[in-house]
Amino acid sequence: MNVFTPLSFLVLLGFAVFPLAFLIAALLDAVLRQALWQALDKFTLD
């Protein structure tokens, strides 16, 4: 029983971290796309 506790903890940690990492990736993607569109707008205005 004592051997499986760290494994289950790691599994729970993985399930907790994966959505968080996905959320961070989505936020970064949105920010980078907004910056890209702003850069394109500046490029087309010039």
mmCIF file as gemmi writes it, N, C-alpha and C atoms, coordinates in Angstrom:
data_model
loop_
_atom_site.group_PDB
_atom_site.id
_atom_site.type_symbol
_atom_site.label_atom_id
_atom_site.label_alt_id
_atom_site.label_comp_id
_atom_site.label_asym_id
_atom_site.label_entity_id
_atom_site.label_seq_id
_atom_site.pdbx_PDB_ins_code
_atom_site.Cartn_x
_atom_site.Cartn_y
_atom_site.Cartn_z
_atom_site.occupancy
_atom_site.B_iso_or_equiv
_atom_site.pdbx_formal_charge
_atom_site.auth_seq_id
_atom_site.auth_asym_id
_atom_site.pdbx_PDB_model_num
ATOM 1 N N . MET Axp A 1 ? 0.831 -1.202 0 1 0 ? 1 A 1
ATOM 2 C CA . MET Axp A 1 ? 0 0 0 1 0 ? 1 A 1
ATOM 3 C C . MET Axp A 1 ? 0.874 1.264 0 1 0 ? 1 A 1
ATOM 4 N N . ASN Axp A 2 ? 1.963 1.182 0.74 1 0 ? 2 A 1
ATOM 5 C CA . ASN Axp A 2 ? 2.834 2.349 0.837 1 0 ? 2 A 1
ATOM 6 C C . ASN Axp A 2 ? 3.558 2.639 -0.473 1 0 ? 2 A 1
ATOM 7 N N . VAL Axp A 3 ? 3.745 1.59 -1.29 1 0 ? 3 A 1
ATOM 8 C CA . VAL Axp A 3 ? 4.474 1.756 -2.546 1 0 ? 3 A 1
ATOM 9 C C . VAL Axp A 3 ? 3.606 2.471 -3.592 1 0 ? 3 A 1
ATOM 10 N N . PHE Axp A 4 ? 2.287 2.243 -3.537 1 0 ? 4 A 1
ATOM 11 C CA . PHE Axp A 4 ? 1.401 2.794 -4.562 1 0 ? 4 A 1
ATOM 12 C C . PHE Axp A 4 ? 0.979 4.229 -4.262 1 0 ? 4 A 1
ATOM 13 N N . THR Axp A 5 ? 1.246 4.711 -3.052 1 0 ? 5 A 1
ATOM 14 C CA . THR Axp A 5 ? 0.804 6.056 -2.69 1 0 ? 5 A 1
ATOM 15 C C . THR Axp A 5 ? 1.497 7.148 -3.508 1 0 ? 5 A 1
ATOM 16 N N . PRO Axp A 6 ? 2.831 7.111 -3.672 1 0 ? 6 A 1
ATOM 17 C CA . PRO Axp A 6 ? 3.468 8.143 -4.499 1 0 ? 6 A 1
ATOM 18 C C . PRO Axp A 6 ? 3 8.097 -5.953 1 0 ? 6 A 1
ATOM 19 N N . LEU Axp A 7 ? 2.744 6.879 -6.445 1 0 ? 7 A 1
ATOM 20 C CA . LEU Axp A 7 ? 2.294 6.74 -7.826 1 0 ? 7 A 1
ATOM 21 C C . LEU Axp A 7 ? 0.927 7.384 -8.017 1 0 ? 7 A 1
ATOM 22 N N . SER Axp A 8 ? 0.004 7.094 -7.098 1 0 ? 8 A 1
ATOM 23 C CA . SER Axp A 8 ? -1.327 7.695 -7.193 1 0 ? 8 A 1
ATOM 24 C C . SER Axp A 8 ? -1.237 9.209 -7.015 1 0 ? 8 A 1
ATOM 25 N N . PHE Axp A 9 ? -0.325 9.658 -6.164 1 0 ? 9 A 1
ATOM 26 C CA . PHE Axp A 9 ? -0.127 11.095 -5.978 1 0 ? 9 A 1
ATOM 27 C C . PHE Axp A 9 ? 0.363 11.741 -7.273 1 0 ? 9 A 1
ATOM 28 N N . LEU Axp A 10 ? 1.292 11.07 -7.942 1 0 ? 10 A 1
ATOM 29 C CA . LEU Axp A 10 ? 1.806 11.592 -9.211 1 0 ? 10 A 1
ATOM 30 C C . LEU Axp A 10 ? 0.708 11.622 -10.274 1 0 ? 10 A 1
ATOM 31 N N . VAL Axp A 11 ? -0.154 10.596 -10.264 1 0 ? 11 A 1
ATOM 32 C CA . VAL Axp A 11 ? -1.26 10.559 -11.227 1 0 ? 11 A 1
ATOM 33 C C . VAL Axp A 11 ? -2.228 11.709 -10.966 1 0 ? 11 A 1
ATOM 34 N N . LEU Axp A 12 ? -2.557 11.925 -9.694 1 0 ? 12 A 1
ATOM 35 C CA . LEU Axp A 12 ? -3.444 13.037 -9.338 1 0 ? 12 A 1
ATOM 36 C C . LEU Axp A 12 ? -2.794 14.37 -9.692 1 0 ? 12 A 1
ATOM 37 N N . LEU Axp A 13 ? -1.493 14.463 -9.445 1 0 ? 13 A 1
ATOM 38 C CA . LEU Axp A 13 ? -0.768 15.688 -9.777 1 0 ? 13 A 1
ATOM 39 C C . LEU Axp A 13 ? -0.794 15.926 -11.291 1 0 ? 13 A 1
ATOM 40 N N . GLY Axp A 14 ? -0.624 14.84 -12.055 1 0 ? 14 A 1
ATOM 41 C CA . GLY Axp A 14 ? -0.675 14.954 -13.51 1 0 ? 14 A 1
ATOM 42 C C . GLY Axp A 14 ? -2.035 15.422 -14.003 1 0 ? 14 A 1
ATOM 43 N N . PHE Axp A 15 ? -3.093 14.866 -13.4 1 0 ? 15 A 1
ATOM 44 C CA . PHE Axp A 15 ? -4.443 15.269 -13.789 1 0 ? 15 A 1
ATOM 45 C C . PHE Axp A 15 ? -4.728 16.713 -13.394 1 0 ? 15 A 1
ATOM 46 N N . ALA Axp A 16 ? -4.064 17.194 -12.339 1 0 ? 16 A 1
ATOM 47 C CA . ALA Axp A 16 ? -4.265 18.578 -11.908 1 0 ? 16 A 1
ATOM 48 C C . ALA Axp A 16 ? -3.452 19.54 -12.767 1 0 ? 16 A 1
ATOM 49 N N . VAL Axp A 17 ? -2.24 19.111 -13.174 1 0 ? 17 A 1
ATOM 50 C CA . VAL Axp A 17 ? -1.336 19.996 -13.907 1 0 ? 17 A 1
ATOM 51 C C . VAL Axp A 17 ? -1.69 20.084 -15.386 1 0 ? 17 A 1
ATOM 52 N N . PHE Axp A 18 ? -2.2 18.984 -15.963 1 0 ? 18 A 1
ATOM 53 C CA . PHE Axp A 18 ? -2.461 18.96 -17.398 1 0 ? 18 A 1
ATOM 54 C C . PHE Axp A 18 ? -3.472 20.024 -17.844 1 0 ? 18 A 1
ATOM 55 N N . PRO Axp A 19 ? -4.643 20.172 -17.16 1 0 ? 19 A 1
ATOM 56 C CA . PRO Axp A 19 ? -5.563 21.24 -17.578 1 0 ? 19 A 1
ATOM 57 C C . PRO Axp A 19 ? -4.962 22.622 -17.372 1 0 ? 19 A 1
ATOM 58 N N . LEU Axp A 20 ? -4.156 22.763 -16.313 1 0 ? 20 A 1
ATOM 59 C CA . LEU Axp A 20 ? -3.516 24.054 -16.051 1 0 ? 20 A 1
ATOM 60 C C . LEU Axp A 20 ? -2.534 24.396 -17.166 1 0 ? 20 A 1
ATOM 61 N N . ALA Axp A 21 ? -1.739 23.415 -17.584 1 0 ? 21 A 1
ATOM 62 C CA . ALA Axp A 21 ? -0.792 23.63 -18.678 1 0 ? 21 A 1
ATOM 63 C C . ALA Axp A 21 ? -1.541 23.933 -19.984 1 0 ? 21 A 1
ATOM 64 N N . PHE Axp A 22 ? -2.671 23.242 -20.205 1 0 ? 22 A 1
ATOM 65 C CA . PHE Axp A 22 ? -3.47 23.484 -21.403 1 0 ? 22 A 1
ATOM 66 C C . PHE Axp A 22 ? -4.037 24.906 -21.386 1 0 ? 22 A 1
ATOM 67 N N . LEU Axp A 23 ? -4.491 25.353 -20.193 1 0 ? 23 A 1
ATOM 68 C CA . LEU Axp A 23 ? -5.037 26.7 -20.051 1 0 ? 23 A 1
ATOM 69 C C . LEU Axp A 23 ? -3.959 27.746 -20.308 1 0 ? 23 A 1
ATOM 70 N N . ILE Axp A 24 ? -2.758 27.506 -19.757 1 0 ? 24 A 1
ATOM 71 C CA . ILE Axp A 24 ? -1.646 28.441 -19.966 1 0 ? 24 A 1
ATOM 72 C C . ILE Axp A 24 ? -1.258 28.499 -21.443 1 0 ? 24 A 1
ATOM 73 N N . ALA Axp A 25 ? -1.258 27.339 -22.105 1 0 ? 25 A 1
ATOM 74 C CA . ALA Axp A 25 ? -0.92 27.306 -23.529 1 0 ? 25 A 1
ATOM 75 C C . ALA Axp A 25 ? -1.961 28.066 -24.348 1 0 ? 25 A 1
ATOM 76 N N . ALA Axp A 26 ? -3.235 27.92 -23.978 1 0 ? 26 A 1
ATOM 77 C CA . ALA Axp A 26 ? -4.305 28.631 -24.683 1 0 ? 26 A 1
ATOM 78 C C . ALA Axp A 26 ? -4.18 30.136 -24.471 1 0 ? 26 A 1
ATOM 79 N N . LEU Axp A 27 ? -3.864 30.547 -23.246 1 0 ? 27 A 1
ATOM 80 C CA . LEU Axp A 27 ? -3.695 31.973 -22.958 1 0 ? 27 A 1
ATOM 81 C C . LEU Axp A 27 ? -2.499 32.536 -23.725 1 0 ? 27 A 1
ATOM 82 N N . LEU Axp A 28 ? -1.395 31.801 -23.732 1 0 ? 28 A 1
ATOM 83 C CA . LEU Axp A 28 ? -0.218 32.252 -24.466 1 0 ? 28 A 1
ATOM 84 C C . LEU Axp A 28 ? -0.515 32.353 -25.956 1 0 ? 28 A 1
ATOM 85 N N . ASP Axp A 29 ? -1.269 31.374 -26.479 1 0 ? 29 A 1
ATOM 86 C CA . ASP Axp A 29 ? -1.633 31.38 -27.89 1 0 ? 29 A 1
ATOM 87 C C . ASP Axp A 29 ? -2.475 32.614 -28.218 1 0 ? 29 A 1
ATOM 88 N N . ALA Axp A 30 ? -3.433 32.939 -27.337 1 0 ? 30 A 1
ATOM 89 C CA . ALA Axp A 30 ? -4.294 34.103 -27.563 1 0 ? 30 A 1
ATOM 90 C C . ALA Axp A 30 ? -3.472 35.388 -27.519 1 0 ? 30 A 1
ATOM 91 N N . VAL Axp A 31 ? -2.563 35.487 -26.549 1 0 ? 31 A 1
ATOM 92 C CA . VAL Axp A 31 ? -1.739 36.697 -26.422 1 0 ? 31 A 1
ATOM 93 C C . VAL Axp A 31 ? -0.817 36.852 -27.629 1 0 ? 31 A 1
ATOM 94 N N . LEU Axp A 32 ? -0.206 35.742 -28.059 1 0 ? 32 A 1
ATOM 95 C CA . LEU Axp A 32 ? 0.702 35.804 -29.204 1 0 ? 32 A 1
ATOM 96 C C . LEU Axp A 32 ? -0.054 36.159 -30.483 1 0 ? 32 A 1
ATOM 97 N N . ARG Axp A 33 ? -1.261 35.621 -30.635 1 0 ? 33 A 1
ATOM 98 C CA . ARG Axp A 33 ? -2.048 35.961 -31.833 1 0 ? 33 A 1
ATOM 99 C C . ARG Axp A 33 ? -2.449 37.425 -31.822 1 0 ? 33 A 1
ATOM 100 N N . GLN Axp A 34 ? -2.806 37.952 -30.632 1 0 ? 34 A 1
ATOM 101 C CA . GLN Axp A 34 ? -3.179 39.369 -30.535 1 0 ? 34 A 1
ATOM 102 C C . GLN Axp A 34 ? -1.98 40.247 -30.882 1 0 ? 34 A 1
ATOM 103 N N . ALA Axp A 35 ? -0.796 39.875 -30.371 1 0 ? 35 A 1
ATOM 104 C CA . ALA Axp A 35 ? 0.421 40.633 -30.676 1 0 ? 35 A 1
ATOM 105 C C . ALA Axp A 35 ? 0.742 40.554 -32.165 1 0 ? 35 A 1
ATOM 106 N N . LEU Axp A 36 ? 0.51 39.367 -32.752 1 0 ? 36 A 1
ATOM 107 C CA . LEU Axp A 36 ? 0.769 39.194 -34.179 1 0 ? 36 A 1
ATOM 108 C C . LEU Axp A 36 ? -0.165 40.07 -35.016 1 0 ? 36 A 1
ATOM 109 N N . TRP Axp A 37 ? -1.462 40.114 -34.629 1 0 ? 37 A 1
ATOM 110 C CA . TRP Axp A 37 ? -2.409 40.949 -35.356 1 0 ? 37 A 1
ATOM 111 C C . TRP Axp A 37 ? -2.07 42.429 -35.199 1 0 ? 37 A 1
ATOM 112 N N . GLN Axp A 38 ? -1.611 42.826 -34.001 1 0 ? 38 A 1
ATOM 113 C CA . GLN Axp A 38 ? -1.218 44.226 -33.793 1 0 ? 38 A 1
ATOM 114 C C . GLN Axp A 38 ? -0.007 44.567 -34.657 1 0 ? 38 A 1
ATOM 115 N N . ALA Axp A 39 ? 0.938 43.628 -34.734 1 0 ? 39 A 1
ATOM 116 C CA . ALA Axp A 39 ? 2.119 43.849 -35.568 1 0 ? 39 A 1
ATOM 117 C C . ALA Axp A 39 ? 1.722 43.945 -37.044 1 0 ? 39 A 1
ATOM 118 N N . LEU Axp A 40 ? 0.779 43.102 -37.472 1 0 ? 40 A 1
ATOM 119 C CA . LEU Axp A 40 ? 0.313 43.156 -38.856 1 0 ? 40 A 1
ATOM 120 C C . LEU Axp A 40 ? -0.415 44.466 -39.134 1 0 ? 40 A 1
ATOM 121 N N . ASP Axp A 41 ? -1.2 44.943 -38.157 1 0 ? 41 A 1
ATOM 122 C CA . ASP Axp A 41 ? -1.892 46.218 -38.33 1 0 ? 41 A 1
ATOM 123 C C . ASP Axp A 41 ? -0.901 47.368 -38.466 1 0 ? 41 A 1
ATOM 124 N N . LYS Axp A 42 ? 0.144 47.343 -37.635 1 0 ? 42 A 1
ATOM 125 C CA . LYS Axp A 42 ? 1.16 48.391 -37.728 1 0 ? 42 A 1
ATOM 126 C C . LYS Axp A 42 ? 1.873 48.318 -39.08 1 0 ? 42 A 1
ATOM 127 N N . PHE Axp A 43 ? 2.137 47.1 -39.544 1 0 ? 43 A 1
ATOM 128 C CA . PHE Axp A 43 ? 2.841 46.921 -40.808 1 0 ? 43 A 1
ATOM 129 C C . PHE Axp A 43 ? 1.987 47.418 -41.975 1 0 ? 43 A 1
ATOM 130 N N . THR Axp A 44 ? 0.68 47.163 -41.915 1 0 ? 44 A 1
ATOM 131 C CA . THR Axp A 44 ? -0.189 47.585 -43.015 1 0 ? 44 A 1
ATOM 132 C C . THR Axp A 44 ? -0.455 49.086 -42.952 1 0 ? 44 A 1
ATOM 133 N N . LEU Axp A 45 ? -0.446 49.678 -41.746 1 0 ? 45 A 1
ATOM 134 C CA . LEU Axp A 45 ? -0.635 51.12 -41.624 1 0 ? 45 A 1
ATOM 135 C C . LEU Axp A 45 ? 0.575 51.871 -42.169 1 0 ? 45 A 1
ATOM 136 N N . ASP Axp A 46 ? 1.757 51.318 -41.95 1 0 ? 46 A 1
ATOM 137 C CA . ASP Axp A 46 ? 2.971 51.949 -42.495 1 0 ? 46 A 1
ATOM 138 C C . ASP Axp A 46 ? 3.06 51.657 -43.985 1 0 ? 46 A 1
